[in-house]
Amino acid sequence: MNYSIIGFGAVGQALARAFARKNIDVTVASRRPPETLMQRARAIGPTVVPGTLQDA
């Protein structure tokens, strides 16, 4: 099963942290390119991967 979070604001980041604590892989996406989300996603954990809206 694949999980995605659309939106990487405060709520999206909180959700990503919850997934990371459970060691669950999750893709995060927003209107911005995935490269701009990479630093914040990696800061949350290795199971959080930025992607495009189409991928999510």
A tleap script that builds the chain and sets N, CA, C and O, in Angstrom:
source leaprc.protein.ff14SB
mol = sequence {
  NMET ASN TYR SER ILE ILE GLY PHE GLY ALA
  VAL GLY GLN ALA LEU ALA ARG ALA PHE ALA
  ARG LYS ASN ILE ASP VAL THR VAL ALA SER
  ARG ARG PRO PRO GLU THR LEU MET GLN ARG
  ALA ARG ALA ILE GLY PRO THR VAL VAL PRO
  GLY THR LEU GLN ASP CALA
}
set mol.1.N position { 0.845 -1.172 0.000 }
set mol.1.CA position { 0.000 0.000 0.000 }
set mol.1.C position { 0.892 1.237 0.000 }
set mol.1.O position { 1.905 1.288 0.697 }
set mol.2.N position { 0.502 2.225 -0.786 }
set mol.2.CA position { 1.233 3.477 -0.862 }
set mol.2.C position { 0.433 4.578 -0.192 }
set mol.2.O position { -0.782 4.675 -0.366 }
set mol.3.N position { 1.124 5.405 0.573 }
set mol.3.CA position { 0.485 6.533 1.238 }
set mol.3.C position { 1.023 7.836 0.670 }
set mol.3.O position { 2.209 7.950 0.360 }
set mol.4.N position { 0.147 8.807 0.539 }
set mol.4.CA position { 0.527 10.129 0.040 }
set mol.4.C position { -0.113 11.200 0.895 }
set mol.4.O position { -1.221 11.036 1.405 }
set mol.5.N position { 0.599 12.293 1.042 }
set mol.5.CA position { 0.081 13.468 1.727 }
set mol.5.C position { 0.123 14.607 0.723 }
set mol.5.O position { 1.184 14.958 0.207 }
set mol.6.N position { -1.032 15.172 0.453 }
set mol.6.CA position { -1.126 16.306 -0.465 }
set mol.6.C position { -1.108 17.576 0.382 }
set mol.6.O position { -1.974 17.788 1.230 }
set mol.7.N position { -0.119 18.401 0.137 }
set mol.7.CA position { 0.069 19.617 0.925 }
set mol.7.C position { 1.175 19.383 1.943 }
set mol.7.O position { 1.157 18.396 2.679 }
set mol.8.N position { 2.133 20.296 1.979 }
set mol.8.CA position { 3.261 20.113 2.886 }
set mol.8.C position { 3.439 21.330 3.771 }
set mol.8.O position { 4.557 21.744 4.077 }
set mol.9.N position { 2.310 21.893 4.174 }
set mol.9.CA position { 2.318 22.980 5.151 }
set mol.9.C position { 2.431 22.389 6.542 }
set mol.9.O position { 2.951 21.286 6.710 }
set mol.10.N position { 1.955 23.103 7.529 }
set mol.10.CA position { 2.055 22.651 8.926 }
set mol.10.C position { 1.337 21.324 9.150 }
set mol.10.O position { 1.868 20.434 9.815 }
set mol.11.N position { 0.147 21.191 8.603 }
set mol.11.CA position { -0.627 19.951 8.795 }
set mol.11.C position { 0.028 18.789 8.051 }
set mol.11.O position { 0.152 17.692 8.596 }
set mol.12.N position { 0.444 19.028 6.815 }
set mol.12.CA position { 1.100 17.981 6.030 }
set mol.12.C position { 2.379 17.495 6.687 }
set mol.12.O position { 2.663 16.297 6.688 }
set mol.13.N position { 3.144 18.408 7.242 }
set mol.13.CA position { 4.379 18.028 7.919 }
set mol.13.C position { 4.093 17.252 9.201 }
set mol.13.O position { 4.821 16.317 9.534 }
set mol.14.N position { 3.047 17.629 9.917 }
set mol.14.CA position { 2.670 16.889 11.128 }
set mol.14.C position { 2.255 15.462 10.774 }
set mol.14.O position { 2.614 14.513 11.471 }
set mol.15.N position { 1.502 15.321 9.696 }
set mol.15.CA position { 1.116 13.980 9.242 }
set mol.15.C position { 2.347 13.170 8.830 }
set mol.15.O position { 2.458 11.988 9.155 }
set mol.16.N position { 3.265 13.812 8.116 }
set mol.16.CA position { 4.492 13.125 7.688 }
set mol.16.C position { 5.293 12.655 8.900 }
set mol.16.O position { 5.839 11.552 8.886 }
set mol.17.N position { 5.372 13.472 9.943 }
set mol.17.CA position { 6.083 13.064 11.166 }
set mol.17.C position { 5.416 11.845 11.807 }
set mol.17.O position { 6.098 10.951 12.307 }
set mol.18.N position { 4.093 11.814 11.790 }
set mol.18.CA position { 3.377 10.666 12.365 }
set mol.18.C position { 3.686 9.393 11.575 }
set mol.18.O position { 3.898 8.334 12.167 }
set mol.19.N position { 3.711 9.487 10.259 }
set mol.19.CA position { 4.072 8.329 9.433 }
set mol.19.C position { 5.516 7.915 9.703 }
set mol.19.O position { 5.807 6.726 9.832 }
set mol.20.N position { 6.413 8.883 9.789 }
set mol.20.CA position { 7.834 8.588 10.010 }
set mol.20.C position { 8.058 7.906 11.353 }
set mol.20.O position { 8.888 7.003 11.458 }
set mol.21.N position { 7.326 8.329 12.379 }
set mol.21.CA position { 7.471 7.692 13.702 }
set mol.21.C position { 7.100 6.221 13.646 }
set mol.21.O position { 7.656 5.405 14.382 }
set mol.22.N position { 6.152 5.880 12.768 }
set mol.22.CA position { 5.717 4.482 12.614 }
set mol.22.C position { 6.534 3.748 11.559 }
set mol.22.O position { 6.254 2.590 11.247 }
set mol.23.N position { 7.561 4.429 11.001 }
set mol.23.CA position { 8.429 3.856 9.981 }
set mol.23.C position { 7.642 3.427 8.734 }
set mol.23.O position { 7.909 2.373 8.156 }
set mol.24.N position { 6.672 4.253 8.330 }
set mol.24.CA position { 5.840 3.993 7.161 }
set mol.24.C position { 6.289 4.908 6.026 }
set mol.24.O position { 6.446 6.113 6.222 }
set mol.25.N position { 6.493 4.339 4.844 }
set mol.25.CA position { 6.867 5.122 3.670 }
set mol.25.C position { 5.699 5.990 3.235 }
set mol.25.O position { 4.558 5.533 3.174 }
set mol.26.N position { 5.997 7.244 2.936 }
set mol.26.CA position { 4.954 8.176 2.510 }
set mol.26.C position { 5.540 9.158 1.500 }
set mol.26.O position { 6.681 9.600 1.638 }
set mol.27.N position { 4.751 9.491 0.492 }
set mol.27.CA position { 5.117 10.512 -0.488 }
set mol.27.C position { 4.398 11.797 -0.123 }
set mol.27.O position { 3.200 11.788 0.159 }
set mol.28.N position { 5.129 12.898 -0.129 }
set mol.28.CA position { 4.528 14.208 0.134 }
set mol.28.C position { 4.559 15.009 -1.164 }
set mol.28.O position { 5.532 14.952 -1.915 }
set mol.29.N position { 3.498 15.745 -1.417 }
set mol.29.CA position { 3.408 16.519 -2.658 }
set mol.29.C position { 2.701 17.834 -2.401 }
set mol.29.O position { 1.870 17.954 -1.501 }
set mol.30.N position { 3.052 18.809 -3.210 }
set mol.30.CA position { 2.377 20.103 -3.162 }
set mol.30.C position { 2.449 20.708 -4.560 }
set mol.30.O position { 2.882 20.051 -5.507 }
set mol.31.N position { 2.029 21.941 -4.682 }
set mol.31.CA position { 2.094 22.610 -5.974 }
set mol.31.C position { 3.529 22.933 -6.368 }
set mol.31.O position { 3.807 23.199 -7.538 }
set mol.32.N position { 4.419 22.914 -5.423 }
set mol.32.CA position { 5.830 23.197 -5.692 }
set mol.32.C position { 6.517 21.954 -6.259 }
set mol.32.O position { 6.038 20.839 -6.056 }
set mol.33.N position { 7.630 22.134 -6.963 }
set mol.33.CA position { 8.389 20.976 -7.468 }
set mol.33.C position { 8.941 20.141 -6.302 }
set mol.33.O position { 9.256 20.690 -5.247 }
set mol.34.N position { 9.059 18.841 -6.484 }
set mol.34.CA position { 9.556 17.972 -5.406 }
set mol.34.C position { 10.924 18.384 -4.867 }
set mol.34.O position { 11.216 18.176 -3.690 }
set mol.35.N position { 11.758 18.965 -5.722 }
set mol.35.CA position { 13.095 19.361 -5.272 }
set mol.35.C position { 13.034 20.390 -4.151 }
set mol.35.O position { 13.908 20.419 -3.285 }
set mol.36.N position { 12.010 21.231 -4.163 }
set mol.36.CA position { 11.902 22.260 -3.129 }
set mol.36.C position { 11.444 21.678 -1.794 }
set mol.36.O position { 11.607 22.318 -0.755 }
set mol.37.N position { 10.883 20.490 -1.809 }
set mol.37.CA position { 10.415 19.844 -0.576 }
set mol.37.C position { 11.458 18.902 0.022 }
set mol.37.O position { 11.318 18.454 1.160 }
set mol.38.N position { 12.502 18.607 -0.747 }
set mol.38.CA position { 13.469 17.583 -0.356 }
set mol.38.C position { 14.101 17.837 1.002 }
set mol.38.O position { 14.160 16.925 1.827 }
set mol.39.N position { 14.568 19.032 1.254 }
set mol.39.CA position { 15.262 19.322 2.515 }
set mol.39.C position { 14.338 19.111 3.716 }
set mol.39.O position { 14.739 18.483 4.697 }
set mol.40.N position { 13.110 19.627 3.653 }
set mol.40.CA position { 12.176 19.464 4.781 }
set mol.40.C position { 11.763 18.012 4.935 }
set mol.40.O position { 11.605 17.533 6.058 }
set mol.41.N position { 11.583 17.300 3.824 }
set mol.41.CA position { 11.190 15.887 3.896 }
set mol.41.C position { 12.293 15.061 4.544 }
set mol.41.O position { 12.017 14.231 5.410 }
set mol.42.N position { 13.524 15.276 4.140 }
set mol.42.CA position { 14.650 14.530 4.721 }
set mol.42.C position { 14.849 14.863 6.196 }
set mol.42.O position { 15.290 14.012 6.968 }
set mol.43.N position { 14.531 16.080 6.589 }
set mol.43.CA position { 14.646 16.459 7.998 }
set mol.43.C position { 13.649 15.693 8.860 }
set mol.43.O position { 13.906 15.435 10.036 }
set mol.44.N position { 12.523 15.335 8.279 }
set mol.44.CA position { 11.510 14.581 9.025 }
set mol.44.C position { 11.928 13.130 9.169 }
set mol.44.O position { 11.787 12.547 10.243 }
set mol.45.N position { 12.443 12.540 8.091 }
set mol.45.CA position { 12.878 11.154 8.176 }
set mol.45.C position { 13.094 10.528 6.819 }
set mol.45.O position { 12.628 11.049 5.806 }
set mol.46.N position { 13.806 9.402 6.793 }
set mol.46.CA position { 14.142 8.756 5.516 }
set mol.46.C position { 12.949 8.104 4.825 }
set mol.46.O position { 13.036 7.782 3.640 }
set mol.47.N position { 11.859 7.903 5.517 }
set mol.47.CA position { 10.683 7.277 4.900 }
set mol.47.C position { 9.770 8.292 4.233 }
set mol.47.O position { 8.771 7.914 3.620 }
set mol.48.N position { 10.095 9.577 4.342 }
set mol.48.CA position { 9.314 10.658 3.745 }
set mol.48.C position { 10.004 11.101 2.461 }
set mol.48.O position { 11.134 11.588 2.486 }
set mol.49.N position { 9.302 10.924 1.330 }
set mol.49.CA position { 9.885 11.205 0.014 }
set mol.49.C position { 9.017 12.208 -0.720 }
set mol.49.O position { 7.808 12.003 -0.826 }
set mol.50.N position { 9.596 13.290 -1.231 }
set mol.50.CA position { 8.811 14.234 -1.998 }
set mol.50.C position { 8.495 13.677 -3.394 }
set mol.50.O position { 9.279 12.924 -3.971 }
set mol.51.N position { 7.340 14.063 -3.911 }
set mol.51.CA position { 6.929 13.641 -5.242 }
set mol.51.C position { 6.066 14.695 -5.894 }
set mol.51.O position { 5.802 15.744 -5.306 }
set mol.52.N position { 5.630 14.423 -7.094 }
set mol.52.CA position { 4.750 15.332 -7.810 }
set mol.52.C position { 3.295 15.040 -7.430 }
set mol.52.O position { 2.988 13.988 -6.869 }
set mol.53.N position { 2.424 15.965 -7.737 }
set mol.53.CA position { 1.000 15.733 -7.482 }
set mol.53.C position { 0.499 14.528 -8.273 }
set mol.53.O position { -0.339 13.771 -7.783 }
set mol.54.N position { 1.004 14.347 -9.487 }
set mol.54.CA position { 0.592 13.215 -10.298 }
set mol.54.C position { 1.011 11.889 -9.650 }
set mol.54.O position { 0.257 10.917 -9.688 }
set mol.55.N position { 2.199 11.848 -9.060 }
set mol.55.CA position { 2.670 10.632 -8.393 }
set mol.55.C position { 1.873 10.335 -7.128 }
set mol.55.O position { 1.628 9.178 -6.786 }
set mol.56.N position { 1.478 11.397 -6.447 }
set mol.56.CA position { 0.744 11.216 -5.193 }
set mol.56.C position { -0.656 10.746 -5.488 }
set mol.56.O position { -1.443 10.532 -4.566 }
savepdb mol mol.pdb
quit
